[in-house]
Structures are given as structure tokens and as C-alpha cells.
Amino acid sequence: AYDPTINYEGVSLNKIHKAKSPNYLFLDLTISRDADPGTFTIVFDTKGKKKLKYEYELKTRVKSAEEFQGFNSSDVIYLITPDRFANALSENDIVKGLKESAIDRNSDYARHGGDIQGITDHLDYIADQGFIFTYAIAPSSLTSPSMVSLFTSVYPINNGVVHGFVKDKKIVNQEVFSDQLVTLTEMLQSRGYTTFGVASNLHLCEEFGFARGFDYFKCLSFNSAPFVNKTLDSWEEKIKQSDKFFLWLHYFDPHHYFRPRVPWIAEYTSMELTQKLKLYRKPMNELWSLIPQFQEDPQTLSNLIALYDSEINFVDSHIEEVIKKYDFDKDVLLVITSDHGEAFLDHGMFDHGQCLYGETVNVPLSVKIPHQQKGKTVDQPVSLLDVMPTILTVLDIPHPEQIRGEPLLTQDGQVSVLSDRFLYSELEKGNRNMKAIFSKEWKYVHNCKGVIEKLYDWVKYVLKDEGRSKFSYAGHAEGLYNRKQDPQEQVNLINEEGSLRSKLKEQLFKWMNAGKRYPPSQIEVTPTQEIQEKLKALGYISEKDSLQ
């Protein structure tokens, strides 16, 4: 037990709150108006043992109490958790293969239903925060291909960046995109913008070309959100001194391991259950091996998803911190998106980079223009390739010839009338060379190597000697889904819609053989020992350095 004491004029210790955990002690202090700024010592007496001391800084008041503004809309964090809100689309209530077969909102552990449409139907103010594109598609379910496409507005099949994995403690087979491609950053830099970039993923490091066009760039390997913001803060003066600037922040969270982020985890599940299951400590390969248990026990799966949700809130809080500190909610063009999604047994799989189902390629996309007074929800299909031309259009900068996306907004901030177009996504990994084509209503997936994961019936055995799972991929070589009637992509209509399948397949193959190719190069990057340990913890490499 610790007995704290404080001896500093103007500061008094009112009350001590002891938590259940011996690692925490909460102190209520009263600070008088006459207290001088400075550092004082909190002494923790351990009753005869060595005393502990903690230096606490009392900073100068920036404002008087009268100057502080009360609660307003800027104090609100908008947290969207679709399964806990209004249920607008009944056709997505039940997910095939899970134990639950009905909606029961009176049970804490039953499926509650709810979806994005239900939110927008009842909470109009969600749309006031910017242009929210509810049907945004990533060009891949892997980070490297998606991010190159975002910065160049060229699909992976054309820019050549389609791989990137860890083997023998090295990032191998990841392509470096061609210098024939001009990046969004280079376009802005050439027009007088000071450019800043922080990436928290080793696949986005300088060696792979992601620093091109940046005046200030830092790759933090696989670090969490606080490190991203800390790096940004080291450039604070340079940013504030810039007449105009471009800033890219890439947050690695939420990413496995999914940690129970406080206080948000309490919104979704109990800490008692979280501590009991300890899913936040299990490497990805162990989660794969527990798939039968997750399918039998929805409560366990719900706890894993709760960890992921709390990670999203954790990142949101750090994004909010940046927006408020740098006044990015005012005269700034602000884009928030993601390079891929995450699977939680929606189709019998965990992780990303395993498939092209919606859970891994449908991503958030929000665009807020300077001085925007009212936003809008847009449900037309859009791609991450549209980000570059959107930014260039709003800033009245001509587009390079390479661009394959379209501007989502006009220069005066109106939603563009897009062409009647198809969008695409792709994944090349292991025994999968998958391509997908999207229209507003339909999605067709083709595996050029002839296999697509069969839903819920594909775990065959686990290789115990390597400590990671191996799976047999048996099933159809094609998938056809009605995105309006079946947004969860559970019903494969490949045999029912023969003519539509032929039309979409023909268009997909036409796209695959069209467009200019930009030949990439390949290098190997050897992470430091510290980074290798992080990669091992994240499940990217095993004790035997096997392929992830």
C-alpha cells in the first residue's frame, strides 16, 4: 500500500481512490487560483520501504476560466457501430454459417441486427460531417497495392505492385513502383506545397518508393497511433510556418494484435470476459486454429470483434487529437479512408489479404472540403483511385495522363456526376490470383488460378511443427453476388445468372488486358531485430521464418 503526500503551496491532496488493481492509484487535487506554476513532488510512502517519488508539472494557465467555451458539437466523437443501431435492411440480419439463426435485441449475446442504412435513416447529423461515400472499394485487400493505387490513381495490375510478404525475416517480392508514375505528393510538391508523411507500416517505407515527393517523411515500422502523432508534433513548427501543406498520416491500428482499448472496450463487452478469453494475446495463426471454437461460440467471436472495435475508437481519438490541435476542421481539405478491411469469419476467414469479399475491400471514405457547412451521404460505387483526382480537382490542379480514377467532387465542392463505370479490385497471393469487378448492383469475382475459398468448410488440418495453419481451398472458381439484395455476399448466383456472369467476365478480362503497364522493380528489406520481434508477434513470421 502507498500513502501519497504533497507539499506545495496552493496544492492540496483531497482524496485518495484505490483501484482493484495495485498498479493504479487515483488522487483528487485542489489547485487554488494563487498556485504558482512549477514542478512539485508527490511522495509515495511504502511504510518503511524505499519511498517512491513522482514529479508533477503544474503548467501556466493558458486562459482564464471565463474564456473557456462550454460544451458544443466540437466536443462530440461520432462512433458508428452498425450492429448496435437501427435495422434498415432485414436481408443482412443473418450470416450463413453462424450458430445464431434469429435476431434478438433483448439478449446481450444474441445478434442484434443493424446497419449503416439504419443509422443514416435515423441520425441525419451523421451526413453533416462531410461527404460520406458508403460504397467505397479498395483496389486490393493488401496494404501495398492499395496505397500505391491511392497515390497514383493506377490499378495494381498496371502499376505492378501486387505482392509483399515476410520470409526469412525479410520483406521480399514487394515491388517498387515505377518512377514513370507521378504521385499525388509529387504533384502537390511541384506546386509549392510543403509535404509531410508518417507511415506506420514497413511495407510503406522509403525503400519501396513511398517517400517520393515528401519534404519530411518518417516510416515507423509497425508502431501504434501515439507514435504517429508524436512524430507529427516534431514537425509542428514547420507545418505552422508553411503557406500551404499536404499531410499524410497512416495509422497501423487497428491491427492484430487487437488490444482492449480503455475506456471503449467497456462499450462492447465485459473486461471479465476479455481477461478470461485473452484473445488479445493470441497470435494470428492461433486464432485461425480456433475457428471451430469461434463458430460454435458466438460470444467468443463477439469478444474478438469488440477488441477490434475498441481499436477503431482508439485510432479515432488520435485522429481527433490531430484535427483539434492543428485546426484541421476549418480551412482544410480533409480525407479519411483505409487501405483495406478485416475479416472475422464472415466467410470462414480471419485477417485481410486472404480474399476479395466485402469485409476486406469495402472501406470507409469521408471527404470534407474547406468551410463546408453541410455534408451528404453518397451511395454510388467509388474507388480509392478516385482520391487523387478528387484532391487535384478541388485544388484546381491538372490531372496527369496516368489517372484511372474520377474526381468525386467538383472544384466548387459539389458531388460529381460520375460516368457509368465498372470498378475493380485484385489480390495475388499464394494460390490466389483473384480479380473482382463491381457495378452499382453486382459484383463478380474470378480466380485466375481456379479456386475461391469455400465458405465455412475448408479448415483441413494444422501443421503443429510450424505453429501455423494450412488450409485446403476447394470450391468454385467464380463468384457472382447481388450487392443490393445480398450486401454480405452470402449467396453465389453464378449458376442462376449465366448471361450476366458472361457479360461481367468479358468486361473483367477486357480490363485485365487493357491499360499501360508501368514495370516495377523488386528489392528486399531486412527489418531490425526489434522490428522482427514485432513481425513475429503480429503473426507475419513464425519461429522458423515461414511465409505469411
N, C-alpha and C positions, 0 to 999 in steps of 0.2 A: 504494500500500500504506500502511496505517496501523499505527503501533505505539502501542498504548494504555498509559498508566501511571496508577497510582492512589497518592496519598499521603494516607492516612487511617488513624489509629491503630485497630487491630483489624480492618482490612480488607486482605486481600492478594489479588493477582491471580495465580491458579494457572496457568491455561492459556488460550490463545487458539485459537479454531477459525475458520478462514477458509472461507467457503462458496464454491461455484462462482460465484455472483453477487457482483460487487464491492460490491453495495449492502448486504450483510449481514456482520456480524462477531459471533461469539458468545464471551462471556467467562465463564470459571469463576472465581467469587469464593469465598473462605473468610472467613466473618464469625465472629469469636470471640465467646464469651459476654460478654466485658468491653467489646465495642464499644459506644460511646455512640450514641444516636440523633442524626441530623443529616443534613446535605447535604454530599456530597463531590463533587469534580470528577474526571471521567475525561478525561484529556488524550489526544488522538489526534495523534501527531506524523507529519506527512506528509513527513519528510525534506527539510527546507529550505524547504518551502512554508508557508503560513499554518497554524498549529495549530488544530485543532478541539477544542471543549470541550463536555462534556455533564454537566449537573448531575443527580446521582442521589440520591434521598432514601432514607435508612435510617430506617425508621419504628420506633417503640417497639413492643416485643413485647406483644401483647395477652394471650397466655397463655404459661405456661411449657411446655416441651416435654412434660412429664409430663401436662399437661392435654389434649393433643390426642388425639382419638379416632382409632383406626385405621380401615382400610377397612371400610365397611359398605354396605348397599343404597342409602344416600343418595348414594353416590359413582358410581352407575351411570346411564348415559344409555341409554334403550331406543331403539334405532334400528331402525325397521321398513323393510325394503327387500324387498318381496314377491318380486321376480324372483330373489332370491338365497337363498330359503329353501325349505322343504318344498313339494312339489307335491301338493295335495289334489284339485284339480278339473282333470282332464285336458281337459275340453271347452274350457277357455280357453287351452290351450297355444299354439295357432297363431292369429295375427292375419291375416285375409284381406288380401291386397294387398302384404304384405311379401315380400321375397326369400326369407327363411328359411321352410322348409316342414317342419321337424322340430325336436325337442328334442335338444340335445347338450351335456350338462353337462361334458364333457371338453374342450370348446373355449372359450377365453376370449371369443371374439367371437360365439359362437352363442347362440341363445335358450335360456335355462335353465329356463323354466317357474317355477312357484312362485306362491303366492297367500296372501291373508290367512288363509283357512281352514287352509292348511298350517301357518301359524305357530301359530294357536290350538290346532291338534291336538297340537302337539309342545311348545309352550312355555306351560305353564299359568300361569306367573307374570305373563304379559302382562296377564291379566284381573285381577290383584290390584291394579292401579294405579288403579282407579276403574271406573265403568260405561262401557264402550266400546260405542258404538252403531255397528255395522258397516254399516248401511244408512241413512245419513243423507243427506237430499236438500236441496239449496239451492233456494230458490224462484225463482232466476234464475241465469244464468251471468255476470251483470254485478254489479259491486260495489254500486252504489247501491240497486237494487231489493232485493237480498238483505239488505243491512244495515238498511234501513227495516223490512223484514218481521221481522227478528230482534228489533228494538227495539219493535215494535208488535204482533207476532203477527197481522198482517193481510197477505194476499197483495198483490203489486204491482198486480194488476188492480183491487183495491179501494182500496188506499192511493194509487194514481195515480202512483207513482214507477216509471217504466218506461224512461226514457231517460237520457241523459247522455253527451255526447261533446265532443271538442275541434274547433273550427273557427275560423279567423281568430284564432288564439291566445286563444280564449275557451272556457270550458266553457259550452255552450249546450244548450238544450232539456232540461236536467235539472230535474225538478220538485222543488218544496219541499213536503214532505208537510204535510197539513192540521193546524192546531192543535186540530182536533176529536179527533185521535188522541192518547191519552196514552201516553207512552213508559215503558219499564221504568225508566229513570233517574228520571223524574218521580215514578213510584210509590214508588221507594225513598227519594228525597229528601224526599217528603212524610211519610215515616215515620221521619225522623231520621237517615238515612244521609248521611254526607258523601260526595260523588260526585266521582270523578276520571276523566278521559278523555284519551287520547292517540291521535290518528288520523294515520296516515302516508299519506294519500291525499287529494288536493284535492277529490275528489268527496264527501268526508265532512266538509267544512268547516262552520263555524258558519252561513254564509250559506244552506246547504241544510237547516238545522234540526237538525244532529247534535249541537249543543252544548246542546240543550234538556234541562233537569234536571241539568246538571253544575255543581257549585260551582267546579271547576277543570277547564278544557278547553284543549287545545292541538292545532291541526292543523299538522302538519309538512310539508305538501305530500307529495312523493314521496321521503321520506328513509328511510335504512336503519335496521336494528334498533338499533345503538348509540345513535342519536339518540333513539329512543323511550325506551330505558332511562335515558338521561341526563335527559330531561325528567321522567320518573318520579322520579328521585333528587332533583330540585329540590323535590319535594313530600314528601320522606321524613319530615320532622318533622311536617308536617300529617297525614300518614297515621297515624303512630305515636301522635299525640295524639287521633285520632278514636276515639270509643267504638265506633262501627261505621261501615263504609265500603263503597262499591262502586267498583270499579276496572275500567275497560275499556281494554285495550291492543290497538291494531290495527297489526300489522306488515305493511309493504308487501312485504318479502321473503317467499317467493321470487317474483320478478317479473322479466320481461325488462328490462334485460339480465341473463342468468344468468351470474354470475361464478364462477370456480373457487375455492371457499372452502377454505382450508387450515385444518386438515390433512385434511378429509373427502374432498376430491376424489380423493385417492390411494386411497380405498376402492373407487372405481368405475372409474377409468380412469387412464391414464398422463399425466403432465404433458407428456411429449414429444408425444403425440398432441394434447393440448389446445392446446399452443403452435403446433403445425403447422396445425391447423384454424382456430384463432382465432374460434370461433363466438361466444365471449363478447363480441366486438367488433362483431358484425353486427347492424344494426337489424332490427326485426321484418319489415319489408317485404322485406328481402333474404333472410331465412330463408324467407319464402313463395315467393320466386322460385327458391329452391334445392330445392323439393320433389322434383322428379325425381331430383336427386342423392341426396337422403336415402333415397328409395325404392330406389335402385339399390345404395346402400352402407349397410347396417345399422350398420356400425362408426361412421360419421359421426353417424347418428341417436342411437346409444348414447352418444356423447360429449356430445351436446347434453342428453340426459336426465341424464347424470352431473353436468353443471353444475347442473341443476335440483335433483337430489338433494342436492348439496353445499350449495345454498342453504337447503334444508329443514333440514339439520343445523345450519347457521349460525343460523337462527332458533331452533331447539330449544335451542341453547346459551344464547341470550339469555333465552329463557323460563325455563330452568333457573336462570340467574343471578338473575332476579327472585324466583322461588319460594324459593330458598335464602336470599337476602338478607332477605326480608320474612317468612320462615317461613310461606309460603302452603301448605305441605304439612301443616299442622296444623289449627287451628281455623278453617278457611276453606272456603267453598263455591267450588269451582274448576271453571270450564267452559273447555274448549279446543276451538275449531272454526275453520272457514274459510268465507268468503263464496262461494267458487267453486273449481273445479279448474282444470286446464290440459290442453290437447290437444297431443299430439306425434304427429300423423299417424295416430292411432287410426282416424279416419275421413277421412283426407286433409287435415286442417287443423291449423294451429298456433293458439296463443293461447287465449283464452276469449271469451265474448260472441259466438261465431260459430254456436253450435248448442246443443242440449239433450241431447247424448249424455252417457253416464255419466261420461266423463273430465272433463267440465266442471261437472257438477251433483252428483256424488257426493262428499261432503265428510267429513272426519274429525269426530267428535263424542265427546268424553270429559267425563264429569261425575264429580267427586269431592266427596263430602259431608264435613263436619267429622268427624274422628275415625273415618273409615272404615277398617275392618280388612281387609276383603276385597272385591274387586270382582267384576264379572260382565260377560261379553260378551253383548250383546243384538242379535239379528239381525232384529228386526221393523222395517219401514219407519218412519222418523221424519223430521221436518222441522225446519229452523231456526226455524219458527214455534213449535215446542214449547219453545224455550229460555226465553222469557219466562214462560209459565205454570209451567214446572218450577221456576224460581228463586222465583217468588211462592209456590208451594205449599210448598216446603221451608221458606221463611221464614214461613209461615202468614199470608200477606197476601192478602186477597180479590182476585179477578180482575176487571178491567174488562170491561164487556159486549162490547167490540170483539173480544176474543181469539178466534182461529180455531184455534189450536194446542191441544194437550193436554199436561198435565203428565206427564213421563216417569217421575217418581218420586213416591212418596207423602211425606207430611210426615215420617214416621219412616224414610225412606231406602230403601224397598223399590221394586222396579220396578213401575210401574203396569200394570194390565190395560187396554190401550187398546181403543177401540172398533174395530169392523171398518170402517175408513175408507179413503178414497182420499186421496192426496197429489198436489200439483200443482207444476209449475214452468213458467216462461214467459220468453220473450225477444222483445222488439220492437226490431228494428234493421234499417235498410235495407229490403231486400225480404223480410225475415223477420218474421212475426208468429206466433211458434211457441208452442204450448201443449202441455204433456205431463201425462198422468195416470198415477199409479203405484198398483198394488196390490202385495201381497206377492210375487206371481209375475210380473205382467205390467206392461208399460209401453207406452202408446200416445202417439204424437206427431202433432200436426196443425198444419200451417202454414196459417193463415187467409188468407195471400196466395198459397197454391197451390204452393209449392216447398219442397223439402228438399234439402240438398246430396247429390248423388250420390257414392257412395264412390269415391275414388281416380281419378275420371275427369272432372275438372271444371276443371283449370287450362287456360285457353284462351290467354291472352296477358298480357304485362306492358306497362304504359304507361311507357315509359322516360322520357318527358318529366317525369312527376311522381315518378318513382322509387319507385312503389309498385304493387302487383299488383292487377289487376282480374280477377274470376273470373265464369264463367258458371255459374249454379246451375240445372242441369237434372236432373230426377228426379221421384221420387214426392212427392205432396203429403201422404202419411201414412206412418207407420212403426209397426209392432207387433212387440214383442220379448218373448221369454220370458226373464225376468231370471234364473231359476234354471238353465235349460239353456244360456242364451246370455248370461252376465253382461257380455261385451264388446260386446253389441248389434251383432253382425255379420250376423245372419240376419233379414231383414224378412219376417214371416209375414203381412203384410197380405192377401195373396191366399189363404192357406191357412185363416185363422181368421175367416171372414166374420161369423159371429154374435157372436163375442167383440169383434171390431172395432166392430160396430154398438152393442153394449152400452157399451163404453168411450167411444165417440164421443158417444153420447147423454148419458152422465154428465158428460163434459167440457164439453159445450155447456150443460148444466144449471148446472154450476158457474160458467161464464163469465157467465151471465146472472143469477146469484144474488148475494146479499150486498149490504150497504150500501156505497155509493161515498162516498169522502171526497175532495172536489175539491181538487186541489193547485194551487199557483201555480208560475210559472216565472220564473227570473232568469238573468242572465249573470254569470259571474265571470271577471275578467281577471287571469290569473296575472302575477306579476312577471317581469322579463326572465330572472332566474335560473331560475325555475320553467319558463318557456317553453323554455329550453335543455334542461332535464331532460325535458320532454314530447317534445321533438324527438328526444332520444337514446333515449327509450323507444319511439319509433315512433308516438306518439299524434298528432303533427303532422309535416308534411313542410316542405320549404323553401318551398313555396307555400301552407302552412297549409291543406292539404286535409283533408277529413273522414276521421277514423279510426272 
